[in-house]
Structures are given as structure tokens and as C-alpha cells.
Amino acid sequence: MTVKLGFIGVGGRSVHEMRDLIKIPEAELTGFCDIDESRCTAAVDTLNGVLPLGRNPIQPGIFTDHRAMLDSVELDAVYISLPTFAHGQIDHDVIAAGKAVMIEKPIAIELSLAKEIGAHITETGIVNAVGYQMRYAPSVGQTRALLEGVPIGMVIAVRWGGLPGTPWWRVQEQSGGMLIEQHTHSIDLVRYFVGEPDTIYAAGDTVLLNDVPNLNILDVNAMTVRFKNRAVGMIGNSPAAHAGVPPNVTNVLHILAKDITVTAGFNSTTVLRPGQEAETITSDQDSNLSMNQAFVAAVANNTQEGILSPYDDALRSFAFTYAGQKSAELRREVRITDDLEVVPQ
Ligand SMILES: NC(=O)c1ccc[n+]([C@@H]2O[C@H](COP(=O)([O-])OP(=O)(O)OC[C@H]3O[C@@H](n4cnc5c(N)ncnc54)[C@H](O)[C@@H]3O)[C@@H](O)[C@H]2O)c1
């Protein structure tokens, strides 16, 4: 079965997804929409230059208004890969049109909006996924399985990196800040491995990137977390590591569990057990391609089966990062309630 796909926002991320999708025979790239039409035409040229052998050139309809795309081409699913601030009406329009959605992380800037979009998805029952591709790495799945039922005491998750060039990332009102934008993958995996957060206290500030024009995001954020299962966590984020990052610091989770110590990267996990040699679990599978294959298959079969990051789960990862941002802004501890309110303590 052919799965007809539309794309809203044809920037760097969409093109990355499209490069995967042209390798999936069932996926037809049917409609491209971007307020900057040149990004659509550039994407068509790029993709037609890298087509796998035997794949016909892509000829999507090109649009600058998402409603025009939804009204004029037949689509089974839509990839929404927008700057964080642009989520809202577009997501609602796609959901109301009954299309399956692959929505990029972060799903919004404000928790209230993400919850509204989540409720709309639940109400319509459309197939839905969020772009947390790390969950599809076999080593991540195996790490989760080995921690299942084991008491976890502590997790450390640090993400130090550089400041992305895209201008909207450095504006708090447009990206939501780097904890929400960049660190969301690690924090999603913290939830996947450790469980749900209960209370968070974060200290954050802008101390290293004050000389960057038009920047008002926190450039350091250090969170302490108490999880509902009594584990505790230390989570640190900075986009100011221009001098580089020491090995085994960034994008790696360290988990201390009962008789197991785990260092989990996105494609490799090292497991220590008392009296045993260190065990390494690796995966060389492309997790982003696996995510796209799972999504296309789910849309073809009209099922959530195979989707490891549905919107309602991604909403919880978003609430976690949002709580870290809010705690730093308020300089107060916050609690995440069961119905995903972030309440100052
Ligand atoms: N899962 C991942 O690993 C991953 C990797 C990179 C980016 N992302 C996420 O993908 C999203 C997009 O990032 P990007 O790097 O592609 O950004 P980008 O700025 O390169 O592209 C965004 C595109 O959206 C377009 N756009 C803005 N408003 C629009 C509107 N109203 N209608 C249609 N198009 C509109 C812009 O013109 C631009 O071309 C971000 O949320 C980012 O965090 C995820």
C-alpha cells in the first residue's frame, strides 16, 4: 500500500526525514509546504539527487499555506517539523483533517498548548508519533528491558553542546530554551529508563553567552529531580560548550540501579555487575530510519502498534523539560501532577 505523505516546515529536519523516507518503498512524498517556497524546491532538488536505484523522481505539490495543501492533495499522514513557536493552529488543522501525524519534538513551548493538541489527537483517534528516534535504537530497547523491575537509585544526564546556528533557537519565546529544544532527547530517555518525575528544582542562568546578539535563553541549567519511584536525578544542560566536551559526558545517561550500573549512550550501553566483566550492548541500526519505517507501517495499517513515542507519552517528556525551565525561571521547586500541571511548591 502507498502511504501519501505531506510535510509542513521543509527545513533541515524535514529533509533529514525525507532522505529516510525515499528509502521506504511504500512512502510517497506527495506535498511540501513551507512559508519559504524556496525550501520546498531546494528539497525536491536535493532528494532527486540522492534517490535510491529504481525510485522514480519525486514530484510533490508545493505550497506556502498548509490549509491549501490539506485541501488540494490527498494525504494519509503529515510530518510537522516547525520551529517550536509555530506549533498550534497548524497542528489542530492537520488533526481536524483526520491525517495521521508525525510531530517533531519539542511539541510546543507552552504546556497548556501541548495538552490541548494531545487532547485533540485523543479525541480524533488518528495515528500519531513524535520524533524521539533514539527510542528505536536496539541498544536503548535492550537497556530498558534489563532495567525493568530493578530498583533504580540515581540517574545523571548531562548535555553540553554548542549553540545551533538557526536564529530562532536562541530566543526563549521562539524555541522554549535549550533544555526544551536540545536536551529533550536525553530527558525522554531518562523517563523511558527511570520513570516519571515528581519534583524538580533547577538553577539556571545566562552567564557564558551574554555576548551573543539576540540571545535570551538560559545557557546553563542544573536540575535535581525526585522521581515517583524515589530515584533521584541530576540533569545538566548548556549550549555554551564551544571549547568542546569531555568524553562520555554529553548525550550519555549514567544509571545507578540495584547491582547494576549502566552507562547508556544512544547507540551503545555499558553494563557493570558485581564480580562480572563489563558488558557492552551496541546497535549499528539507523534509529531514525527505523522510526520512519515504523510510522509508515503504522499509517498503512491504521494502528499505533510499533510506534514507540506516541504524542501522549511525548507530552510527559515535554512536561518534564517544561518543569525544569519553569523551576529555573521561578527559582522554586515545582511538582508535576498526575494530570501534568507544573505547580510551584
Ligand atoms: N528529532 C531530531 O533529532 C531533530 C533534529 C533536528 C531538528 N528537530 C526539530 O525539528 C523542528 C524543525 O527544525 P529545523 O532544524 O528543521 O528548523 P528549520 O528552521 O531549518 O526549519 C523550519 C522550517 O519551518 C518553516 N516554517 C516556519 N513557519 C511555518 C509555517 N507557519 N508554515 C510552514 N512552514 C513554516 C520555516 O520556513 C523553515 O523552513 C524543530 O522543532 C527541531 O527541534 C528534531
The ligand as an ORCA input file, in Angstrom:
! r2SCAN-3c Opt
* xyz 0 1
  N      14.387     14.663     16.172
  C      15.526     15.282     15.920
  O      16.616     14.731     16.138
  C      15.534     16.673     15.372
  C      16.658     17.150     14.687
  C      16.629     18.466     14.194
  C      15.517     19.258     14.415
  N      14.453     18.764     15.095
  C      13.271     19.609     15.349
  O      12.574     19.859     14.123
  C      11.960     21.138     14.171
  C      12.386     21.935     12.942
  O      13.776     22.116     12.995
  P      14.621     22.507     11.710
  O      16.040     22.322     12.091
  O      14.081     21.817     10.522
  O      14.315     24.071     11.628
  P      14.433     24.984     10.345
  O      14.369     26.390     10.841
  O      15.568     24.530      9.479
  O      13.100     24.640      9.510
  C      11.828     25.025      9.910
  C      11.045     25.376      8.646
  O       9.697     25.682      9.022
  C       9.266     26.722      8.152
  N       8.073     27.372      8.725
  C       8.001     28.263      9.743
  N       6.720     28.607      9.977
  C       5.961     27.925      9.078
  C       4.575     27.857      8.806
  N       3.705     28.580      9.517
  N       4.138     27.055      7.808
  C       5.019     26.336      7.078
  N       6.368     26.351      7.288
  C       6.825     27.140      8.274
  C      10.477     27.636      8.029
  O      10.387     28.488      6.884
  C      11.597     26.615      7.915
  O      11.878     26.268      6.565
  C      12.419     21.769     15.489
  O      11.424     21.593     16.450
  C      13.645     20.973     15.882
  O      13.872     20.870     17.271
  C      14.432     17.495     15.559
*
